[in-house]
């Protein structure tokens, strides 16, 4: 996962939109371990990003999922009947 650094629109965003230099932080913010043919919920620790977004909400442009070119996984979109979901657990 990478932090997206620039605003984007669901209506116009494509893969090419995020190839523009500065569109996302090249530093990996978190990883998700996915084995071949693995299905179900995935978890990633984005505590540092959540803290940044809580302190500066305007910095929250989401995250970018990136995988090696040799990998291939399917992630559902918001148009799917099984919409993706991001749950944050805040511990004070």
Secondary structure, DSSP 8 states (H G I E B T S, - for coil): -EEB-S---TTT--GGGGGSTTSB-SS--------TT--S------HHHHHHHHH-GGG---EE----TT-------TTSSS----------
